[in-house]
């Protein structure tokens, strides 16, 4: 299974983040999302705010399949 297929399969199960995909072996999630969008997949992005392990505020993308 290639990285696009891994990302698309995960999106069909629910929302994903970069952290989720690193665990699955996909290290350039934004690039794979762009590739899938270019192929016609309706992927939506939400920017969220959270905290890292040091307590600093961080922003990250969460992707959904429409």
PyMOL Python script that loads the backbone (N, CA, C, O; Angstrom):
from pymol import cmd

cmd.read_pdbstr("""\
ATOM      1  N   UNK A   1       0.856  -1.173   0.000  1.00  0.00           N
ATOM      2  CA  UNK A   1       0.000   0.000   0.000  1.00  0.00           C
ATOM      3  C   UNK A   1       0.906   1.242   0.000  1.00  0.00           C
ATOM      4  O   UNK A   1       1.823   1.346   0.815  1.00  0.00           O
ATOM      5  N   UNK A   2       0.642   2.182  -0.921  1.00  0.00           N
ATOM      6  CA  UNK A   2       1.460   3.398  -0.950  1.00  0.00           C
ATOM      7  C   UNK A   2       0.913   4.440   0.030  1.00  0.00           C
ATOM      8  O   UNK A   2      -0.140   4.238   0.635  1.00  0.00           O
ATOM      9  N   UNK A   3       1.633   5.553   0.181  1.00  0.00           N
ATOM     10  CA  UNK A   3       1.257   6.542   1.182  1.00  0.00           C
ATOM     11  C   UNK A   3      -0.090   7.192   0.891  1.00  0.00           C
ATOM     12  O   UNK A   3      -0.853   7.465   1.818  1.00  0.00           O
ATOM     13  N   UNK A   4      -0.396   7.443  -0.379  1.00  0.00           N
ATOM     14  CA  UNK A   4      -1.710   8.011  -0.715  1.00  0.00           C
ATOM     15  C   UNK A   4      -2.824   7.070  -0.272  1.00  0.00           C
ATOM     16  O   UNK A   4      -3.838   7.515   0.266  1.00  0.00           O
ATOM     17  N   UNK A   5      -2.641   5.793  -0.493  1.00  0.00           N
ATOM     18  CA  UNK A   5      -3.654   4.810  -0.102  1.00  0.00           C
ATOM     19  C   UNK A   5      -3.792   4.753   1.417  1.00  0.00           C
ATOM     20  O   UNK A   5      -4.902   4.613   1.931  1.00  0.00           O
ATOM     21  N   UNK A   6      -2.682   4.859   2.137  1.00  0.00           N
ATOM     22  CA  UNK A   6      -2.725   4.852   3.597  1.00  0.00           C
ATOM     23  C   UNK A   6      -3.523   6.050   4.095  1.00  0.00           C
ATOM     24  O   UNK A   6      -4.375   5.912   4.973  1.00  0.00           O
ATOM     25  N   UNK A   7      -3.245   7.236   3.529  1.00  0.00           N
ATOM     26  CA  UNK A   7      -3.943   8.451   3.940  1.00  0.00           C
ATOM     27  C   UNK A   7      -5.423   8.362   3.599  1.00  0.00           C
ATOM     28  O   UNK A   7      -6.262   8.691   4.438  1.00  0.00           O
ATOM     29  N   UNK A   8      -5.763   7.928   2.394  1.00  0.00           N
ATOM     30  CA  UNK A   8      -7.162   7.834   1.981  1.00  0.00           C
ATOM     31  C   UNK A   8      -7.930   6.829   2.843  1.00  0.00           C
ATOM     32  O   UNK A   8      -9.076   7.081   3.214  1.00  0.00           O
ATOM     33  N   UNK A   9      -7.317   5.714   3.158  1.00  0.00           N
ATOM     34  CA  UNK A   9      -7.957   4.713   4.027  1.00  0.00           C
ATOM     35  C   UNK A   9      -8.215   5.305   5.414  1.00  0.00           C
ATOM     36  O   UNK A   9      -9.286   5.103   5.987  1.00  0.00           O
ATOM     37  N   UNK A  10      -7.237   6.034   5.952  1.00  0.00           N
ATOM     38  CA  UNK A  10      -7.405   6.654   7.268  1.00  0.00           C
ATOM     39  C   UNK A  10      -8.502   7.715   7.232  1.00  0.00           C
ATOM     40  O   UNK A  10      -9.292   7.816   8.171  1.00  0.00           O
ATOM     41  N   UNK A  11      -8.560   8.507   6.160  1.00  0.00           N
ATOM     42  CA  UNK A  11      -9.596   9.538   6.037  1.00  0.00           C
ATOM     43  C   UNK A  11     -10.992   8.932   5.970  1.00  0.00           C
ATOM     44  O   UNK A  11     -11.948   9.513   6.482  1.00  0.00           O
ATOM     45  N   UNK A  12     -11.110   7.784   5.349  1.00  0.00           N
ATOM     46  CA  UNK A  12     -12.421   7.121   5.251  1.00  0.00           C
ATOM     47  C   UNK A  12     -12.898   6.642   6.617  1.00  0.00           C
ATOM     48  O   UNK A  12     -14.095   6.442   6.823  1.00  0.00           O
ATOM     49  N   UNK A  13     -11.959   6.457   7.559  1.00  0.00           N
ATOM     50  CA  UNK A  13     -12.310   6.032   8.922  1.00  0.00           C
ATOM     51  C   UNK A  13     -12.610   7.211   9.833  1.00  0.00           C
ATOM     52  O   UNK A  13     -13.251   7.046  10.871  1.00  0.00           O
ATOM     53  N   UNK A  14     -12.140   8.433   9.442  1.00  0.00           N
ATOM     54  CA  UNK A  14     -12.366   9.606  10.277  1.00  0.00           C
ATOM     55  C   UNK A  14     -11.318  10.667  10.016  1.00  0.00           C
ATOM     56  O   UNK A  14     -10.618  10.622   9.004  1.00  0.00           O
ATOM     57  N   UNK A  15     -11.209  11.619  10.921  1.00  0.00           N
ATOM     58  CA  UNK A  15     -10.252  12.706  10.747  1.00  0.00           C
ATOM     59  C   UNK A  15      -8.838  12.228  11.079  1.00  0.00           C
ATOM     60  O   UNK A  15      -8.644  11.266  11.822  1.00  0.00           O
ATOM     61  N   UNK A  16      -7.848  12.938  10.500  1.00  0.00           N
ATOM     62  CA  UNK A  16      -6.453  12.584  10.733  1.00  0.00           C
ATOM     63  C   UNK A  16      -5.618  13.851  10.952  1.00  0.00           C
ATOM     64  O   UNK A  16      -5.990  14.944  10.524  1.00  0.00           O
ATOM     65  N   UNK A  17      -4.490  13.672  11.626  1.00  0.00           N
ATOM     66  CA  UNK A  17      -3.512  14.742  11.811  1.00  0.00           C
ATOM     67  C   UNK A  17      -2.139  14.200  11.413  1.00  0.00           C
ATOM     68  O   UNK A  17      -1.971  13.005  11.170  1.00  0.00           O
ATOM     69  N   UNK A  18      -1.172  15.097  11.353  1.00  0.00           N
ATOM     70  CA  UNK A  18       0.192  14.690  11.035  1.00  0.00           C
ATOM     71  C   UNK A  18       0.699  13.656  12.040  1.00  0.00           C
ATOM     72  O   UNK A  18       1.366  12.691  11.667  1.00  0.00           O
ATOM     73  N   UNK A  19       0.378  13.863  13.307  1.00  0.00           N
ATOM     74  CA  UNK A  19       0.830  12.934  14.350  1.00  0.00           C
ATOM     75  C   UNK A  19       0.289  11.519  14.099  1.00  0.00           C
ATOM     76  O   UNK A  19       1.002  10.533  14.286  1.00  0.00           O
ATOM     77  N   UNK A  20      -0.981  11.432  13.672  1.00  0.00           N
ATOM     78  CA  UNK A  20      -1.568  10.126  13.364  1.00  0.00           C
ATOM     79  C   UNK A  20      -0.827   9.444  12.222  1.00  0.00           C
ATOM     80  O   UNK A  20      -0.546   8.246  12.273  1.00  0.00           O
ATOM     81  N   UNK A  21      -0.516  10.222  11.195  1.00  0.00           N
ATOM     82  CA  UNK A  21       0.084   9.648   9.999  1.00  0.00           C
ATOM     83  C   UNK A  21       1.560   9.314  10.180  1.00  0.00           C
ATOM     84  O   UNK A  21       2.070   8.411   9.517  1.00  0.00           O
ATOM     85  N   UNK A  22       2.257  10.026  11.066  1.00  0.00           N
ATOM     86  CA  UNK A  22       3.647   9.656  11.350  1.00  0.00           C
ATOM     87  C   UNK A  22       3.688   8.243  11.910  1.00  0.00           C
ATOM     88  O   UNK A  22       4.571   7.455  11.570  1.00  0.00           O
ATOM     89  N   UNK A  23       2.727   7.929  12.770  1.00  0.00           N
ATOM     90  CA  UNK A  23       2.645   6.558  13.334  1.00  0.00           C
ATOM     91  C   UNK A  23       2.417   5.517  12.245  1.00  0.00           C
ATOM     92  O   UNK A  23       2.803   4.357  12.393  1.00  0.00           O
ATOM     93  N   UNK A  24       1.781   5.944  11.136  1.00  0.00           N
ATOM     94  CA  UNK A  24       1.495   5.025  10.031  1.00  0.00           C
ATOM     95  C   UNK A  24       2.604   5.042   8.971  1.00  0.00           C
ATOM     96  O   UNK A  24       2.521   4.328   7.972  1.00  0.00           O
ATOM     97  N   UNK A  25       3.651   5.869   9.195  1.00  0.00           N
ATOM     98  CA  UNK A  25       4.768   5.903   8.262  1.00  0.00           C
ATOM     99  C   UNK A  25       4.660   6.943   7.164  1.00  0.00           C
ATOM    100  O   UNK A  25       5.428   6.906   6.203  1.00  0.00           O
ATOM    101  N   UNK A  26       3.716   7.875   7.288  1.00  0.00           N
ATOM    102  CA  UNK A  26       3.557   8.948   6.303  1.00  0.00           C
ATOM    103  C   UNK A  26       4.099  10.224   6.937  1.00  0.00           C
ATOM    104  O   UNK A  26       3.528  10.736   7.900  1.00  0.00           O
ATOM    105  N   UNK A  27       5.205  10.737   6.392  1.00  0.00           N
ATOM    106  CA  UNK A  27       5.875  11.868   7.020  1.00  0.00           C
ATOM    107  C   UNK A  27       5.573  13.205   6.349  1.00  0.00           C
ATOM    108  O   UNK A  27       5.887  14.247   6.926  1.00  0.00           O
ATOM    109  N   UNK A  28       4.986  13.222   5.169  1.00  0.00           N
ATOM    110  CA  UNK A  28       4.653  14.467   4.470  1.00  0.00           C
ATOM    111  C   UNK A  28       3.151  14.473   4.165  1.00  0.00           C
ATOM    112  O   UNK A  28       2.735  14.398   3.009  1.00  0.00           O
ATOM    113  N   UNK A  29       2.371  14.562   5.208  1.00  0.00           N
ATOM    114  CA  UNK A  29       0.916  14.468   5.070  1.00  0.00           C
ATOM    115  C   UNK A  29       0.345  15.545   4.164  1.00  0.00           C
ATOM    116  O   UNK A  29      -0.489  15.242   3.311  1.00  0.00           O
ATOM    117  N   UNK A  30       0.768  16.793   4.320  1.00  0.00           N
ATOM    118  CA  UNK A  30       0.223  17.880   3.498  1.00  0.00           C
ATOM    119  C   UNK A  30       0.452  17.608   2.006  1.00  0.00           C
ATOM    120  O   UNK A  30      -0.419  17.896   1.185  1.00  0.00           O
ATOM    121  N   UNK A  31       1.601  17.063   1.661  1.00  0.00           N
ATOM    122  CA  UNK A  31       1.889  16.738   0.266  1.00  0.00           C
ATOM    123  C   UNK A  31       0.974  15.624  -0.237  1.00  0.00           C
ATOM    124  O   UNK A  31       0.490  15.678  -1.368  1.00  0.00           O
ATOM    125  N   UNK A  32       0.739  14.622   0.597  1.00  0.00           N
ATOM    126  CA  UNK A  32      -0.149  13.524   0.182  1.00  0.00           C
ATOM    127  C   UNK A  32      -1.589  14.018   0.047  1.00  0.00           C
ATOM    128  O   UNK A  32      -2.310  13.593  -0.857  1.00  0.00           O
ATOM    129  N   UNK A  33      -2.013  14.923   0.950  1.00  0.00           N
ATOM    130  CA  UNK A  33      -3.361  15.493   0.860  1.00  0.00           C
ATOM    131  C   UNK A  33      -3.496  16.279  -0.442  1.00  0.00           C
ATOM    132  O   UNK A  33      -4.521  16.178  -1.117  1.00  0.00           O
ATOM    133  N   UNK A  34      -2.485  17.056  -0.801  1.00  0.00           N
ATOM    134  CA  UNK A  34      -2.520  17.801  -2.060  1.00  0.00           C
ATOM    135  C   UNK A  34      -2.633  16.848  -3.244  1.00  0.00           C
ATOM    136  O   UNK A  34      -3.421  17.087  -4.159  1.00  0.00           O
ATOM    137  N   UNK A  35      -1.852  15.770  -3.234  1.00  0.00           N
ATOM    138  CA  UNK A  35      -1.919  14.784  -4.315  1.00  0.00           C
ATOM    139  C   UNK A  35      -3.330  14.208  -4.432  1.00  0.00           C
ATOM    140  O   UNK A  35      -3.853  14.057  -5.536  1.00  0.00           O
ATOM    141  N   UNK A  36      -3.939  13.891  -3.300  1.00  0.00           N
ATOM    142  CA  UNK A  36      -5.296  13.328  -3.314  1.00  0.00           C
ATOM    143  C   UNK A  36      -6.319  14.357  -3.783  1.00  0.00           C
ATOM    144  O   UNK A  36      -7.250  14.017  -4.513  1.00  0.00           O
ATOM    145  N   UNK A  37      -6.155  15.607  -3.372  1.00  0.00           N
ATOM    146  CA  UNK A  37      -7.056  16.671  -3.844  1.00  0.00           C
ATOM    147  C   UNK A  37      -6.935  16.842  -5.354  1.00  0.00           C
ATOM    148  O   UNK A  37      -7.936  17.016  -6.049  1.00  0.00           O
ATOM    149  N   UNK A  38      -5.706  16.793  -5.853  1.00  0.00           N
ATOM    150  CA  UNK A  38      -5.477  16.915  -7.298  1.00  0.00           C
ATOM    151  C   UNK A  38      -6.155  15.793  -8.075  1.00  0.00           C
ATOM    152  O   UNK A  38      -6.482  15.955  -9.251  1.00  0.00           O
ATOM    153  N   UNK A  39      -6.364  14.665  -7.421  1.00  0.00           N
ATOM    154  CA  UNK A  39      -7.052  13.526  -8.051  1.00  0.00           C
ATOM    155  C   UNK A  39      -8.555  13.578  -7.839  1.00  0.00           C
ATOM    156  O   UNK A  39      -9.271  12.664  -8.248  1.00  0.00           O
ATOM    157  N   UNK A  40      -9.048  14.650  -7.198  1.00  0.00           N
ATOM    158  CA  UNK A  40     -10.482  14.849  -7.076  1.00  0.00           C
ATOM    159  C   UNK A  40     -11.114  14.476  -5.749  1.00  0.00           C
ATOM    160  O   UNK A  40     -12.337  14.531  -5.621  1.00  0.00           O
ATOM    161  N   UNK A  41     -10.326  14.103  -4.764  1.00  0.00           N
ATOM    162  CA  UNK A  41     -10.894  13.746  -3.462  1.00  0.00           C
ATOM    163  C   UNK A  41     -11.221  15.010  -2.671  1.00  0.00           C
ATOM    164  O   UNK A  41     -10.369  15.890  -2.543  1.00  0.00           O
ATOM    165  N   UNK A  42     -12.442  15.116  -2.139  1.00  0.00           N
ATOM    166  CA  UNK A  42     -12.860  16.322  -1.412  1.00  0.00           C
ATOM    167  C   UNK A  42     -12.394  16.297   0.047  1.00  0.00           C
ATOM    168  O   UNK A  42     -13.114  15.833   0.931  1.00  0.00           O
ATOM    169  N   UNK A  43     -11.205  16.793   0.278  1.00  0.00           N
ATOM    170  CA  UNK A  43     -10.620  16.782   1.619  1.00  0.00           C
ATOM    171  C   UNK A  43     -10.703  18.183   2.205  1.00  0.00           C
ATOM    172  O   UNK A  43     -10.311  19.162   1.570  1.00  0.00           O
ATOM    173  N   UNK A  44     -11.216  18.262   3.415  1.00  0.00           N
ATOM    174  CA  UNK A  44     -11.400  19.527   4.122  1.00  0.00           C
ATOM    175  C   UNK A  44     -10.340  19.645   5.215  1.00  0.00           C
ATOM    176  O   UNK A  44      -9.950  18.645   5.818  1.00  0.00           O
ATOM    177  N   UNK A  45      -9.874  20.880   5.470  1.00  0.00           N
ATOM    178  CA  UNK A  45      -8.856  21.133   6.489  1.00  0.00           C
ATOM    179  C   UNK A  45      -9.413  22.032   7.581  1.00  0.00           C
ATOM    180  O   UNK A  45     -10.061  23.041   7.301  1.00  0.00           O
ATOM    181  N   UNK A  46      -9.156  21.659   8.818  1.00  0.00           N
ATOM    182  CA  UNK A  46      -9.469  22.498   9.979  1.00  0.00           C
ATOM    183  C   UNK A  46      -8.158  22.768  10.701  1.00  0.00           C
ATOM    184  O   UNK A  46      -7.388  21.843  10.961  1.00  0.00           O
ATOM    185  N   UNK A  47      -7.903  24.025  11.026  1.00  0.00           N
ATOM    186  CA  UNK A  47      -6.722  24.364  11.819  1.00  0.00           C
ATOM    187  C   UNK A  47      -7.152  24.387  13.283  1.00  0.00           C
ATOM    188  O   UNK A  47      -8.107  25.072  13.648  1.00  0.00           O
ATOM    189  N   UNK A  48      -6.439  23.634  14.112  1.00  0.00           N
ATOM    190  CA  UNK A  48      -6.769  23.535  15.525  1.00  0.00           C
ATOM    191  C   UNK A  48      -5.583  24.009  16.369  1.00  0.00           C
ATOM    192  O   UNK A  48      -4.451  24.088  15.890  1.00  0.00           O
ATOM    193  N   UNK A  49      -5.864  24.315  17.604  1.00  0.00           N
ATOM    194  CA  UNK A  49      -4.831  24.725  18.546  1.00  0.00           C
ATOM    195  C   UNK A  49      -4.773  23.713  19.681  1.00  0.00           C
ATOM    196  O   UNK A  49      -5.800  23.272  20.197  1.00  0.00           O
ATOM    197  N   UNK A  50      -3.572  23.361  20.053  1.00  0.00           N
ATOM    198  CA  UNK A  50      -3.376  22.430  21.154  1.00  0.00           C
ATOM    199  C   UNK A  50      -2.113  22.807  21.901  1.00  0.00           C
ATOM    200  O   UNK A  50      -1.599  23.914  21.739  1.00  0.00           O
ATOM    201  N   UNK A  51      -1.614  21.900  22.711  1.00  0.00           N
ATOM    202  CA  UNK A  51      -0.408  22.156  23.486  1.00  0.00           C
ATOM    203  C   UNK A  51       0.578  21.018  23.274  1.00  0.00           C
ATOM    204  O   UNK A  51       0.186  19.853  23.213  1.00  0.00           O
ATOM    205  N   UNK A  52       1.863  21.357  23.161  1.00  0.00           N
ATOM    206  CA  UNK A  52       2.877  20.321  23.011  1.00  0.00           C
ATOM    207  C   UNK A  52       3.303  19.821  24.393  1.00  0.00           C
ATOM    208  O   UNK A  52       2.755  20.237  25.413  1.00  0.00           O
ATOM    209  N   UNK A  53       4.283  18.926  24.407  1.00  0.00           N
ATOM    210  CA  UNK A  53       4.712  18.315  25.669  1.00  0.00           C
ATOM    211  C   UNK A  53       5.356  19.311  26.626  1.00  0.00           C
ATOM    212  O   UNK A  53       5.533  19.010  27.807  1.00  0.00           O
ATOM    213  N   UNK A  54       5.712  20.508  26.123  1.00  0.00           N
ATOM    214  CA  UNK A  54       6.325  21.535  26.961  1.00  0.00           C
ATOM    215  C   UNK A  54       5.322  22.575  27.425  1.00  0.00           C
ATOM    216  O   UNK A  54       5.687  23.533  28.107  1.00  0.00           O
ATOM    217  N   UNK A  55       4.054  22.391  27.059  1.00  0.00           N
ATOM    218  CA  UNK A  55       3.020  23.315  27.469  1.00  0.00           C
ATOM    219  C   UNK A  55       2.859  24.523  26.560  1.00  0.00           C
ATOM    220  O   UNK A  55       2.094  25.436  26.873  1.00  0.00           O
ATOM    221  N   UNK A  56       3.569  24.540  25.441  1.00  0.00           N
ATOM    222  CA  UNK A  56       3.456  25.644  24.496  1.00  0.00           C
ATOM    223  C   UNK A  56       2.272  25.427  23.562  1.00  0.00           C
ATOM    224  O   UNK A  56       1.985  24.302  23.154  1.00  0.00           O
ATOM    225  N   UNK A  57       1.598  26.507  23.234  1.00  0.00           N
ATOM    226  CA  UNK A  57       0.475  26.452  22.314  1.00  0.00           C
ATOM    227  C   UNK A  57       0.990  26.189  20.891  1.00  0.00           C
ATOM    228  O   UNK A  57       1.934  26.836  20.438  1.00  0.00           O
ATOM    229  N   UNK A  58       0.370  25.251  20.205  1.00  0.00           N
ATOM    230  CA  UNK A  58       0.747  24.927  18.825  1.00  0.00           C
ATOM    231  C   UNK A  58      -0.507  24.833  17.963  1.00  0.00           C
ATOM    232  O   UNK A  58      -1.585  24.485  18.444  1.00  0.00           O
ATOM    233  N   UNK A  59      -0.346  25.148  16.689  1.00  0.00           N
ATOM    234  CA  UNK A  59      -1.438  25.016  15.725  1.00  0.00           C
ATOM    235  C   UNK A  59      -1.123  23.840  14.810  1.00  0.00           C
ATOM    236  O   UNK A  59       0.032  23.615  14.448  1.00  0.00           O
ATOM    237  N   UNK A  60      -2.159  23.094  14.439  1.00  0.00           N
ATOM    238  CA  UNK A  60      -1.961  21.957  13.547  1.00  0.00           C
ATOM    239  C   UNK A  60      -3.210  21.760  12.698  1.00  0.00           C
ATOM    240  O   UNK A  60      -4.299  22.224  13.038  1.00  0.00           O
ATOM    241  N   UNK A  61      -3.024  21.065  11.593  1.00  0.00           N
ATOM    242  CA  UNK A  61      -4.134  20.810  10.669  1.00  0.00           C
ATOM    243  C   UNK A  61      -4.765  19.451  10.986  1.00  0.00           C
ATOM    244  O   UNK A  61      -4.074  18.476  11.278  1.00  0.00           O
ATOM    245  N   UNK A  62      -6.071  19.420  10.919  1.00  0.00           N
ATOM    246  CA  UNK A  62      -6.830  18.174  10.997  1.00  0.00           C
ATOM    247  C   UNK A  62      -7.574  18.052   9.683  1.00  0.00           C
ATOM    248  O   UNK A  62      -8.266  18.982   9.270  1.00  0.00           O
ATOM    249  N   UNK A  63      -7.438  16.916   9.025  1.00  0.00           N
ATOM    250  CA  UNK A  63      -8.034  16.695   7.709  1.00  0.00           C
ATOM    251  C   UNK A  63      -9.241  15.770   7.817  1.00  0.00           C
ATOM    252  O   UNK A  63      -9.255  14.813   8.591  1.00  0.00           O
ATOM    253  N   UNK A  64     -10.261  16.094   7.006  1.00  0.00           N
ATOM    254  CA  UNK A  64     -11.504  15.312   6.945  1.00  0.00           C
ATOM    255  C   UNK A  64     -11.834  15.027   5.482  1.00  0.00           C
ATOM    256  O   UNK A  64     -11.491  15.813   4.599  1.00  0.00           O
ATOM    257  N   UNK A  65     -12.482  13.932   5.239  1.00  0.00           N
ATOM    258  CA  UNK A  65     -13.025  13.641   3.923  1.00  0.00           C
ATOM    259  C   UNK A  65     -14.474  14.119   3.937  1.00  0.00           C
ATOM    260  O   UNK A  65     -15.258  13.692   4.784  1.00  0.00           O
ATOM    261  N   UNK A  66     -14.834  15.002   3.007  1.00  0.00           N
ATOM    262  CA  UNK A  66     -16.204  15.555   2.951  1.00  0.00           C
ATOM    263  C   UNK A  66     -17.204  14.473   2.622  1.00  0.00           C
ATOM    264  O   UNK A  66     -18.401  14.745   2.533  1.00  0.00           O
TER     265      UNK A  66
END
""", "prot")
cmd.dss("prot")
cmd.show_as("cartoon", "prot")
cmd.util.cbc("prot")
cmd.orient("prot")
